[in-house]
């Protein structure tokens, strides 16, 4: 009898636990949706609103399909309105891509509900937008995957309806896109070596962070270390997924060439591979965006500022950062890490973490001292003195500390300068000719420059991507002299107009040329 009572107690306890867990899941999902709704109401930026609507869609895709369709329709309407009046090229492209994804998600919802005719209508509309971007040579590698995937779905639906000629046309389009993707992937022969190197570096960094965790017992330090460890773990998973997907795609392309009669099975495998790669890279971008200083915080501590941030690939080796301490001192920087794309983004995460450690945790206030301490940590983390290889990973950086009440600014630079414009006079303050990392020359202390400011002065810091861009009528670099002259002319305008003009100038100069590097320019008025 006693055993039976114990058994009944255990059953009731476990069942109660399952009910409580289910309630927690529902509560968390509902809480996230309510938070998204409040942010949408406060948002004054349609690009941010679109991202919030897509987050909402991800939460209700399974539980409330009708709400998901309503959210996608709202995204489509926002994009359509913007495309009627948008003039900046890269924003036109962005809204077209968002409209295409919303149409594709709408089609998928109808497809799962068995409404093939509606699904085909929206798939075809999504495909048309992506084909227009492809004709203008504006289609990124991620959207080439999406277009190939969409063409494949349309082909299968035509095939199911017995419309074999249309099915063959879309199958051929999908196979051609797959070939284009493979051609670009063939250029990335060093991917395996890069992955192994980053895995090794990540292991060493995680080991160093574990030792640091044991020494530092403050609550803030423990929180930051946990966040870094999680981020590194996610990046490792992303690299493994990309490598596995690349190998699988290469094998599947050979199967397509040799066994065209087995199109259906091959296309399903390709669809899965493309989704893995797209999701992995987009997730990496979400992680990097989360580490960057938010626009709302930037506007709060630096009321008159603009940032022109344009990665060459989906993720970037350039980053910007800002923080205000209790003494009314505001630290801000623009940094350019070794490489771009995924390797550069990996280095940018390390740089952001070291800024948090030195300025927020350790409360260092001298920009030159901060750069020197960051250099030591990067060399210790990424270079083993006992090995025969010298890793030149690091970053160029402009780091500033400004106090608006005192009208003072301190600056230290690693290869990158600072532009100070006062009374229509431009002063170029050079940084030290050495990176924040291992250098081919002996490392020297960084110089701390002190500048007296006046109301209305303009400050500019930037990476070298803007001035190194090829373009213009002769396809040459923009160059430093032309860049400084442009900033001087720009400084007379209101800060909002400066942010627009600097983007228009870049896209006008670039024209149809490929972007050669990540772009990051920050400007602020005293």
TITI-530339 format. One record per residue (C-alpha): residue in three letters; residue number from 1; x, y, z. Coordinates in steps of 0.001 Angstrom, whole numbers, m for minus. Each point is the difference from the previous one (the first is absolute). Layout:
BEGIN
[Ala; NUM; [X; Y; Z]]
...
END
This chain:
BEGIN
[Unk; 1; [0; 0; 0]]
[Unk; 2; [2831; 2380; 908]]
[Unk; 3; [1749; m698; m3371]]
[Unk; 4; [m3220; 776; m1862]]
[Unk; 5; [m291; 3385; 1776]]
[Unk; 6; [3585; 875; m888]]
[Unk; 7; [m612; m974; m3641]]
[Unk; 8; [m3159; 2167; m159]]
[Unk; 9; [1891; 2953; 1509]]
[Unk; 10; [2775; m278; m2609]]
[Unk; 11; [m2522; m171; m2870]]
[Unk; 12; [m1861; 3091; 1269]]
[Unk; 13; [3296; 1891; 472]]
[Unk; 14; [1230; m759; m3534]]
[Unk; 15; [m3362; 851; m1591]]
[Unk; 16; [m90; 3332; 1888]]
[Unk; 17; [3502; 756; m1216]]
[Unk; 18; [m998; m624; m3630]]
[Unk; 19; [m3020; 2305; 335]]
[Unk; 20; [2136; 2724; 1588]]
[Unk; 21; [2594; m288; m2803]]
[Unk; 22; [m2712; 313; m2655]]
[Unk; 23; [m1394; 3099; 1713]]
[Unk; 24; [3476; 1537; 137]]
[Unk; 25; [516; m560; m3756]]
[Unk; 26; [m3352; 1618; m813]]
[Unk; 27; [720; 2872; 2393]]
[Unk; 28; [3439; 644; m1502]]
[Unk; 29; [m1356; 7; m3564]]
[Unk; 30; [m2846; 2340; 962]]
[Unk; 31; [2409; 2299; 1831]]
[Unk; 32; [2275; 209; m3051]]
[Unk; 33; [m2964; 825; m2254]]
[Unk; 34; [m1184; 2765; 2354]]
[Unk; 35; [3516; 1441; 116]]
[Unk; 36; [170; m32; m3826]]
[Unk; 37; [m3387; 1752; m224]]
[Unk; 38; [1195; 2807; 2300]]
[Unk; 39; [3204; 428; m1996]]
[Unk; 40; [m1961; 177; m3266]]
[Unk; 41; [m2184; 2800; 1417]]
[Unk; 42; [3069; 1983; 1092]]
[Unk; 43; [1980; m649; m3184]]
[Unk; 44; [427; 2958; m2360]]
[Unk; 45; [2134; m1963; m2435]]
[Unk; 46; [m1686; m2339; m2507]]
[Unk; 47; [3113; m2167; m358]]
[Unk; 48; [m87; m712; 3740]]
[Unk; 49; [m3762; m557; m176]]
[Unk; 50; [440; m2611; m2753]]
[Unk; 51; [2562; m1894; 2098]]
[Unk; 52; [m2362; 34; 3008]]
[Unk; 53; [m2915; m1267; m2142]]
[Unk; 54; [2170; m2894; m1240]]
[Unk; 55; [951; m872; 3597]]
[Unk; 56; [m3707; m53; 862]]
[Unk; 57; [m621; m2205; m3047]]
[Unk; 58; [2609; m2532; 1149]]
[Unk; 59; [m1810; m333; 3354]]
[Unk; 60; [m3488; m645; m1493]]
[Unk; 61; [920; m1911; m3191]]
[Unk; 62; [m1076; m3345; 1491]]
[Unk; 63; [m2597; 1025; 2607]]
[Unk; 64; [m1930; 2697; m1916]]
[Unk; 65; [424; m318; m3828]]
[Unk; 66; [m2657; 2647; m710]]
[Unk; 67; [1824; 2583; 2118]]
[Unk; 68; [3221; m907; m1805]]
[Unk; 69; [m1675; 777; m3352]]
[Unk; 70; [m1205; 3369; 1344]]
[Unk; 71; [3514; 895; 1165]]
[Unk; 72; [1539; m911; m3377]]
[Unk; 73; [m2657; 2089; m1784]]
[Unk; 74; [914; 2999; 2192]]
[Unk; 75; [3694; m440; m898]]
[Unk; 76; [m899; m144; m3723]]
[Unk; 77; [m2081; 3210; 278]]
[Unk; 78; [2807; 1892; 1808]]
[Unk; 79; [2536; m1059; m2640]]
[Unk; 80; [m2308; 920; m2883]]
[Unk; 81; [m563; 3512; 1397]]
[Unk; 82; [3731; 598; 465]]
[Unk; 83; [886; m1238; m3492]]
[Unk; 84; [m2291; 2641; m1500]]
[Unk; 85; [2161; 2848; 1352]]
[Unk; 86; [3348; m1472; 1184]]
[Unk; 87; [3011; 1502; m1842]]
[Unk; 88; [3039; m1414; 1839]]
[Unk; 89; [1106; m3098; m2015]]
[Unk; 90; [971; m2294; 2844]]
[Unk; 91; [m3285; 756; 1863]]
[Unk; 92; [m1951; m762; m3184]]
[Unk; 93; [1785; m3333; m153]]
[Unk; 94; [m664; m704; 3697]]
[Unk; 95; [m3744; 632; m230]]
[Unk; 96; [m227; m2158; m3142]]
[Unk; 97; [1739; m2850; 1812]]
[Unk; 98; [m2331; 329; 3012]]
[Unk; 99; [m3070; 38; m2268]]
[Unk; 100; [1277; m3112; m1780]]
[Unk; 101; [520; m1865; 3282]]
[Unk; 102; [m3464; 986; 1254]]
[Unk; 103; [m1574; m1246; m3263]]
[Unk; 104; [1967; m3253; 308]]
[Unk; 105; [m1135; m533; 3628]]
[Unk; 106; [m3618; 714; m997]]
[Unk; 107; [257; m2554; m2816]]
[Unk; 108; [1453; m2595; 2384]]
[Unk; 109; [m2917; 470; 2420]]
[Unk; 110; [m2519; m582; m2812]]
[Unk; 111; [2038; m2980; m1223]]
[Unk; 112; [m133; m1678; 3433]]
[Unk; 113; [m3790; 601; 90]]
[Unk; 114; [m371; m1786; m3368]]
[Unk; 115; [m932; 3184; m1896]]
[Unk; 116; [2335; m591; m2934]]
[Unk; 117; [m1460; 2658; m2333]]
[Unk; 118; [472; 2800; 2545]]
[Unk; 119; [3433; m1348; 920]]
[Unk; 120; [1064; m2; m3673]]
[Unk; 121; [m1190; 3608; m411]]
[Unk; 122; [2120; 1288; 2893]]
[Unk; 123; [3029; m2176; m845]]
[Unk; 124; [m57; 1417; m3550]]
[Unk; 125; [m207; 3603; 1310]]
[Unk; 126; [2960; m617; 2327]]
[Unk; 127; [1970; m1555; m2868]]
[Unk; 128; [m696; 3019; m2280]]
[Unk; 129; [1495; 2461; 2558]]
[Unk; 130; [3142; m2089; 468]]
[Unk; 131; [412; m431; m3786]]
[Unk; 132; [m143; 3808; m418]]
[Unk; 133; [2754; 366; 2613]]
[Unk; 134; [2010; m2680; m1798]]
[Unk; 135; [m318; 1863; m3316]]
[Unk; 136; [1395; 3130; 1713]]
[Unk; 137; [2870; m2061; 1486]]
[Unk; 138; [m1212; 875; 3515]]
[Unk; 139; [m842; m3523; 1171]]
[Unk; 140; [2072; m1106; 3012]]
[Unk; 141; [1154; m3599; 444]]
[Unk; 142; [m2707; m537; 2653]]
[Unk; 143; [m2745; 1130; m2347]]
[Unk; 144; [1413; m2099; m2842]]
[Unk; 145; [m661; m2947; 2305]]
[Unk; 146; [m3524; 1309; 664]]
[Unk; 147; [m715; 514; m3719]]
[Unk; 148; [1237; m3522; m835]]
[Unk; 149; [m2170; m1400; 2793]]
[Unk; 150; [m3073; 1931; m1190]]
[Unk; 151; [512; m1077; m3640]]
[Unk; 152; [217; m3591; 1172]]
[Unk; 153; [m3286; 278; 1929]]
[Unk; 154; [m1762; 1543; m3013]]
[Unk; 155; [1365; m2744; m2265]]
[Unk; 156; [m1275; m2735; 2308]]
[Unk; 157; [m3446; 1584; 161]]
[Unk; 158; [m157; 281; m3809]]
[Unk; 159; [1157; m3620; m250]]
[Unk; 160; [m2743; m1092; 2418]]
[Unk; 161; [m2569; 1795; m2174]]
[Unk; 162; [1268; m1745; m3147]]
[Unk; 163; [1431; 3224; m1496]]
[Unk; 164; [3319; m1605; m896]]
[Unk; 165; [1326; 2714; m2324]]
[Unk; 166; [m286; 2691; 2717]]
[Unk; 167; [1417; m2447; 2541]]
[Unk; 168; [3045; m655; m2208]]
[Unk; 169; [607; 3734; m501]]
[Unk; 170; [84; 671; 3766]]
[Unk; 171; [2095; m3126; 651]]
[Unk; 172; [2566; 1245; m2525]]
[Unk; 173; [m9; 3467; 1625]]
[Unk; 174; [572; m1581; 3425]]
[Unk; 175; [2855; m2175; m1308]]
[Unk; 176; [1693; 3022; m1608]]
[Unk; 177; [m174; 1910; 3301]]
[Unk; 178; [1465; m2997; 1788]]
[Unk; 179; [2874; 80; m2467]]
[Unk; 180; [569; 3708; 719]]
[Unk; 181; [96; m684; 3717]]
[Unk; 182; [2464; m2852; m485]]
[Unk; 183; [2254; 2212; m2140]]
[Unk; 184; [216; 2521; 2837]]
[Unk; 185; [606; m2704; 2553]]
[Unk; 186; [2876; m1405; m2074]]
[Unk; 187; [1834; 3285; 650]]
[Unk; 188; [m42; m689; 3732]]
[Unk; 189; [2671; m2709; m34]]
[Unk; 190; [1444; 1122; 3310]]
[Unk; 191; [m3285; m502; 1899]]
[Unk; 192; [1126; m3258; 1640]]
[Unk; 193; [3280; 1493; 1224]]
[Unk; 194; [m1830; 3109; 1249]]
[Unk; 195; [m2538; m2102; 1884]]
[Unk; 196; [2705; m2096; 1695]]
[Unk; 197; [1972; 3142; 953]]
[Unk; 198; [m3029; 1727; 1491]]
[Unk; 199; [m997; m3164; 1881]]
[Unk; 200; [3512; m100; 1515]]
[Unk; 201; [m63; 3725; 856]]
[Unk; 202; [m3484; m338; 1486]]
[Unk; 203; [1150; m2886; 2220]]
[Unk; 204; [2940; 2061; 1276]]
[Unk; 205; [m2199; 3033; 674]]
[Unk; 206; [m2573; m2108; 1847]]
[Unk; 207; [2814; m1449; 2128]]
[Unk; 208; [1328; 3499; 805]]
[Unk; 209; [m3491; 1221; 872]]
[Unk; 210; [m536; m2982; 2310]]
[Unk; 211; [3175; 929; 1953]]
[Unk; 212; [m1123; 3652; 133]]
[Unk; 213; [m3387; m1095; 1325]]
[Unk; 214; [1621; m1804; 2935]]
[Unk; 215; [1963; 3153; 946]]
[Unk; 216; [m2771; 2583; m370]]
[Unk; 217; [m2850; m414; 2466]]
[Unk; 218; [m2106; 3091; m689]]
[Unk; 219; [m3505; m460; m1308]]
[Unk; 220; [503; 2145; m3117]]
[Unk; 221; [3156; m1860; m1012]]
[Unk; 222; [m1711; m3362; 365]]
[Unk; 223; [m2865; 1135; m2202]]
[Unk; 224; [2305; 1290; m2779]]
[Unk; 225; [2110; m3167; 3]]
[Unk; 226; [m3084; m2196; m317]]
[Unk; 227; [m1208; 2106; m2936]]
[Unk; 228; [3366; m269; m1790]]
[Unk; 229; [122; m3778; 487]]
[Unk; 230; [m3496; m399; m1446]]
[Unk; 231; [863; 2192; m2987]]
[Unk; 232; [3142; m1979; m756]]
[Unk; 233; [m1917; m3259; 219]]
[Unk; 234; [m2605; 1277; m2463]]
[Unk; 235; [2710; 1114; m2440]]
[Unk; 236; [1647; m3430; 146]]
[Unk; 237; [m3325; m1656; m818]]
[Unk; 238; [m522; 2398; m2922]]
[Unk; 239; [3397; m807; m1521]]
[Unk; 240; [m614; m3752; 265]]
[Unk; 241; [m3428; 396; m1656]]
[Unk; 242; [1395; 2135; m2852]]
[Unk; 243; [2835; m2451; m674]]
[Unk; 244; [m2290; m3014; 41]]
[Unk; 245; [m2527; 1731; m2243]]
[Unk; 246; [2726; 1034; m2484]]
[Unk; 247; [1258; m3593; m336]]
[Unk; 248; [m3536; m1319; m380]]
[Unk; 249; [m837; 2585; m2702]]
[Unk; 250; [3147; m916; m1982]]
[Unk; 251; [m924; m3699; 54]]
[Unk; 252; [m3599; 688; m998]]
[Unk; 253; [1041; 2119; m3001]]
[Unk; 254; [1959; m2977; m1407]]
[Unk; 255; [m3083; m2191; 446]]
[Unk; 256; [m2109; 2535; m1932]]
[Unk; 257; [2431; m55; m2956]]
[Unk; 258; [210; m3812; m150]]
[Unk; 259; [m3567; m969; 898]]
[Unk; 260; [m2419; 2575; m1401]]
[Unk; 261; [m2828; m2539; 13]]
[Unk; 262; [m72; 38; 3807]]
[Unk; 263; [m772; 3745; 251]]
[Unk; 264; [m2619; m177; 2747]]
[Unk; 265; [2156; m1656; 2683]]
[Unk; 266; [3036; 2139; m801]]
[Unk; 267; [m1961; 3278; 203]]
[Unk; 268; [m1390; m902; 3447]]
[Unk; 269; [3537; m562; 1297]]
[Unk; 270; [1194; 3295; m1521]]
[Unk; 271; [m2910; 1842; 1589]]
[Unk; 272; [1008; m1263; 3436]]
[Unk; 273; [3660; 931; m537]]
[Unk; 274; [m827; 3514; m1198]]
[Unk; 275; [m2233; 608; 2984]]
[Unk; 276; [2752; m1091; 2408]]
[Unk; 277; [2536; 2401; m1541]]
[Unk; 278; [m2433; 2936; m152]]
[Unk; 279; [m1206; m515; 3562]]
[Unk; 280; [3578; m347; 1304]]
[Unk; 281; [1267; 3233; m1571]]
[Unk; 282; [m3125; 1972; 924]]
[Unk; 283; [272; m1227; 3600]]
[Unk; 284; [3637; 1143; 77]]
[Unk; 285; [m1178; 3475; m1111]]
[Unk; 286; [m2596; 78; 2797]]
[Unk; 287; [2755; m754; 2541]]
[Unk; 288; [2233; 2783; m1339]]
[Unk; 289; [m2898; 2508; m57]]
[Unk; 290; [m719; m828; 3663]]
[Unk; 291; [3620; 815; 956]]
[Unk; 292; [m58; 3394; m1778]]
[Unk; 293; [m1053; 3135; 1948]]
[Unk; 294; [m3704; 651; m648]]
[Unk; 295; [m1117; 3130; m1913]]
[Unk; 296; [m2269; 1066; 2848]]
[Unk; 297; [2886; m37; 2494]]
[Unk; 298; [2278; 1820; m2456]]
[Unk; 299; [m2613; 2740; m488]]
[Unk; 300; [m447; 263; 3773]]
[Unk; 301; [3687; 589; 875]]
[Unk; 302; [1044; 1709; m3288]]
[Unk; 303; [m3060; 2085; m1001]]
[Unk; 304; [1446; 1278; m3294]]
[Unk; 305; [1623; m2988; m1718]]
[Unk; 306; [m199; m2198; m3080]]
[Unk; 307; [1462; m3415; m799]]
[Unk; 308; [390; m1317; m3558]]
[Unk; 309; [486; m3762; 435]]
[Unk; 310; [47; m2212; m3132]]
[Unk; 311; [1534; m3520; 204]]
[Unk; 312; [1560; m1422; m3165]]
[Unk; 313; [m1566; m3386; 781]]
[Unk; 314; [m2903; m963; 2270]]
[Unk; 315; [2221; 323; 3086]]
[Unk; 316; [2806; 2541; 442]]
[Unk; 317; [3548; 495; 1297]]
[Unk; 318; [m779; 3693; 717]]
[Unk; 319; [m1869; 954; 3161]]
[Unk; 320; [m888; 3060; 2081]]
[Unk; 321; [m498; 312; 3772]]
[Unk; 322; [m946; 2671; 2565]]
[Unk; 323; [m418; 274; 3796]]
[Unk; 324; [m662; 2797; 2527]]
[Unk; 325; [1383; m308; 3541]]
[Unk; 326; [m1103; 1621; 3253]]
[Unk; 327; [2431; 2910; m471]]
[Unk; 328; [m1823; 1192; m3149]]
[Unk; 329; [2935; m1254; m2109]]
[Unk; 330; [m1131; m1635; m3260]]
[Unk; 331; [2218; m2591; m1667]]
[Unk; 332; [m561; m788; m3677]]
[Unk; 333; [1988; m1788; m2692]]
[Unk; 334; [83; m1365; m3552]]
[Unk; 335; [2130; m3113; m607]]
[Unk; 336; [1080; m1971; m3080]]
[Unk; 337; [907; m3640; 750]]
[Unk; 338; [2291; m2208; m2061]]
[Unk; 339; [m2056; m1441; m2879]]
[Unk; 340; [m3719; 363; m635]]
[Unk; 341; [m2992; m2329; m138]]
[Unk; 342; [m111; m2773; 2630]]
[Unk; 343; [3729; 190; 1052]]
[Unk; 344; [m224; 3785; 412]]
[Unk; 345; [m3251; m306; 1956]]
[Unk; 346; [1685; m2495; 2317]]
[Unk; 347; [2783; 2533; 741]]
[Unk; 348; [m2569; 2790; 506]]
[Unk; 349; [m1639; m2065; 2751]]
[Unk; 350; [3358; m272; 1785]]
[Unk; 351; [571; 3772; m352]]
[Unk; 352; [m3434; 851; 1408]]
[Unk; 353; [556; m2326; 2961]]
[Unk; 354; [3390; 1598; 780]]
[Unk; 355; [m1514; 3519; m117]]
[Unk; 356; [m2659; m1100; 2499]]
[Unk; 357; [2673; m1554; 2219]]
[Unk; 358; [2374; 2995; 11]]
[Unk; 359; [m2447; 2925; 97]]
[Unk; 360; [m3137; m1341; 1726]]
[Unk; 361; [1478; m2610; 2352]]
[Unk; 362; [3531; 1262; 710]]
[Unk; 363; [m1031; 3686; m363]]
[Unk; 364; [3093; 1065; m1970]]
[Unk; 365; [m321; 3603; m1231]]
[Unk; 366; [3104; 676; m2129]]
[Unk; 367; [m616; m968; m3690]]
[Unk; 368; [3688; m727; m645]]
[Unk; 369; [215; m2251; 3060]]
[Unk; 370; [m3183; m1807; m1076]]
[Unk; 371; [1427; m721; m3484]]
[Unk; 372; [3243; m1255; 1525]]
[Unk; 373; [m1829; m2341; 2364]]
[Unk; 374; [m2202; m1315; m2833]]
[Unk; 375; [3128; m672; m2084]]
[Unk; 376; [1531; m2098; 2815]]
[Unk; 377; [m3189; m2073; 394]]
[Unk; 378; [m332; m621; m3758]]
[Unk; 379; [3643; m1079; m348]]
[Unk; 380; [m318; m2309; 3022]]
[Unk; 381; [m3235; m1527; m1309]]
[Unk; 382; [796; m423; m3705]]
[Unk; 383; [3802; m519; m95]]
[Unk; 384; [1959; m2776; 1685]]
[Unk; 385; [3603; 1118; 630]]
[Unk; 386; [1102; m3613; 98]]
[Unk; 387; [m1239; m747; m3509]]
[Unk; 388; [1747; 622; m3316]]
[Unk; 389; [m2914; 2017; m1444]]
[Unk; 390; [m781; 3647; 630]]
[Unk; 391; [m3665; 823; m394]]
[Unk; 392; [m397; 3612; m1216]]
[Unk; 393; [m3662; 193; 1032]]
[Unk; 394; [m1004; 3274; 1630]]
[Unk; 395; [m1779; 3238; m800]]
[Unk; 396; [479; 3667; m942]]
[Unk; 397; [m1950; 2327; 2274]]
[Unk; 398; [m871; 3619; 830]]
[Unk; 399; [m967; 268; 3705]]
[Unk; 400; [m1266; 3273; 1515]]
[Unk; 401; [m1162; 1351; 3375]]
[Unk; 402; [m2091; 3192; m125]]
[Unk; 403; [m1524; 2167; 2747]]
[Unk; 404; [m2576; 2462; m1346]]
[Unk; 405; [m101; 2081; 3192]]
[Unk; 406; [3781; 497; 118]]
[Unk; 407; [265; 261; m3821]]
[Unk; 408; [2953; m2429; m5]]
[Unk; 409; [862; m3036; m2111]]
[Unk; 410; [2727; m2631; 413]]
[Unk; 411; [978; m2187; m2977]]
[Unk; 412; [2284; m2969; m607]]
[Unk; 413; [300; m1720; m3380]]
[Unk; 414; [1369; m3290; m1291]]
[Unk; 415; [774; 737; m3702]]
[Unk; 416; [m3274; 1962; m285]]
[Unk; 417; [m279; 3848; 364]]
[Unk; 418; [m2555; 2483; 1365]]
[Unk; 419; [m1335; 2988; m1976]]
[Unk; 420; [m784; 3164; 2031]]
[Unk; 421; [m1711; 2879; m1843]]
[Unk; 422; [m343; 3337; 1833]]
[Unk; 423; [m764; 3426; m1527]]
[Unk; 424; [207; m1596; m3468]]
[Unk; 425; [3587; m1146; 716]]
[Unk; 426; [785; m3730; m332]]
[Unk; 427; [2548; m1641; 2311]]
[Unk; 428; [1102; m3594; m752]]
[Unk; 429; [1272; m1639; 3220]]
[Unk; 430; [1924; m3152; m843]]
[Unk; 431; [m28; m3152; 2082]]
[Unk; 432; [3097; m2105; 689]]
[Unk; 433; [1251; m2091; m2940]]
[Unk; 434; [m663; m3315; 1711]]
[Unk; 435; [m3069; m2225; 451]]
[Unk; 436; [m1739; m1229; 3128]]
[Unk; 437; [1619; m3415; m368]]
[Unk; 438; [3285; m1594; m1013]]
[Unk; 439; [2099; 2281; m2240]]
[Unk; 440; [3030; m558; m2237]]
[Unk; 441; [1758; 2807; 1913]]
[Unk; 442; [644; 359; 3730]]
[Unk; 443; [m3121; 1036; 1840]]
[Unk; 444; [138; 3500; 1500]]
[Unk; 445; [m2399; 1738; 2408]]
[Unk; 446; [m2950; 1671; m1705]]
[Unk; 447; [m149; 3824; 40]]
[Unk; 448; [m2839; 1719; 1879]]
[Unk; 449; [m1026; 3238; m1812]]
[Unk; 450; [m1912; 2717; 1902]]
[Unk; 451; [m2213; 2391; m2005]]
[Unk; 452; [m1900; 3107; 1144]]
[Unk; 453; [m3417; 253; m1646]]
[Unk; 454; [m2426; 2790; m868]]
[Unk; 455; [m3749; m153; m388]]
[Unk; 456; [m887; m994; m3569]]
[Unk; 457; [3276; m1855; m695]]
[Unk; 458; [m223; m3238; m2022]]
[Unk; 459; [1862; m3235; 830]]
[Unk; 460; [369; m2871; m2514]]
[Unk; 461; [1526; m3483; 513]]
[Unk; 462; [m123; m2799; m2566]]
[Unk; 463; [1479; m3190; m1440]]
[Unk; 464; [1903; 15; m3317]]
[Unk; 465; [m2751; m1680; m2058]]
[Unk; 466; [m1565; 3279; m1237]]
[Unk; 467; [3198; 1596; m1324]]
[Unk; 468; [1221; m3304; m1558]]
[Unk; 469; [m3181; m581; m2044]]
[Unk; 470; [497; m239; m3775]]
[Unk; 471; [m2415; 1922; m2200]]
[Unk; 472; [m568; 3261; m1807]]
[Unk; 473; [338; 450; m3786]]
[Unk; 474; [3473; m1639; m95]]
[Unk; 475; [m510; m2771; 2543]]
[Unk; 476; [2625; 1367; 2423]]
[Unk; 477; [153; 222; 3799]]
[Unk; 478; [m1853; 2813; 1772]]
[Unk; 479; [3275; 925; 1819]]
[Unk; 480; [732; 1779; 3307]]
[Unk; 481; [328; 3577; m1343]]
[Unk; 482; [m3372; m79; m1771]]
[Unk; 483; [m1553; m1578; 3108]]
[Unk; 484; [1222; 2767; 2349]]
[Unk; 485; [m1171; 2719; m2407]]
[Unk; 486; [m3437; m1621; m106]]
[Unk; 487; [m187; m190; 3826]]
[Unk; 488; [875; 3686; 258]]
[Unk; 489; [m2842; 933; m2363]]
[Unk; 490; [m2306; m2409; 1813]]
[Unk; 491; [710; 1515; 3447]]
[Unk; 492; [m2057; 3123; m763]]
[Unk; 493; [m3254; m1974; m397]]
[Unk; 494; [m2427; m1155; 2745]]
[Unk; 495; [1032; m3353; 1457]]
[Unk; 496; [m2989; m1912; m1457]]
[Unk; 497; [755; 1306; m3492]]
[Unk; 498; [3665; m948; 414]]
[Unk; 499; [m1024; m3626; 649]]
[Unk; 500; [m1989; m45; m3256]]
[Unk; 501; [2588; 1829; m2114]]
[Unk; 502; [2876; m2271; 1018]]
[Unk; 503; [m2014; m3046; m1113]]
[Unk; 504; [m1031; 1595; m3287]]
[Unk; 505; [3610; 1001; m764]]
[Unk; 506; [1238; m3553; 614]]
[Unk; 507; [m2618; m1704; m2183]]
[Unk; 508; [434; 2605; m2735]]
[Unk; 509; [3786; m550; m52]]
[Unk; 510; [m263; m3805; 225]]
[Unk; 511; [m2472; m308; m2875]]
[Unk; 512; [82; m3544; m1415]]
[Unk; 513; [3355; m863; 1609]]
[Unk; 514; [190; m2632; 2727]]
[Unk; 515; [312; 1235; 3587]]
[Unk; 516; [3623; m722; 980]]
[Unk; 517; [m197; 197; 3812]]
[Unk; 518; [m2295; 567; 2971]]
[Unk; 519; [m1055; 3638; 559]]
[Unk; 520; [m372; 1776; 3361]]
[Unk; 521; [m47; 3818; 429]]
[Unk; 522; [m1058; 1808; 3200]]
[Unk; 523; [m537; 3739; 257]]
[Unk; 524; [m1142; 2161; 2941]]
[Unk; 525; [m509; 3688; 688]]
[Unk; 526; [1082; 1628; 3252]]
END
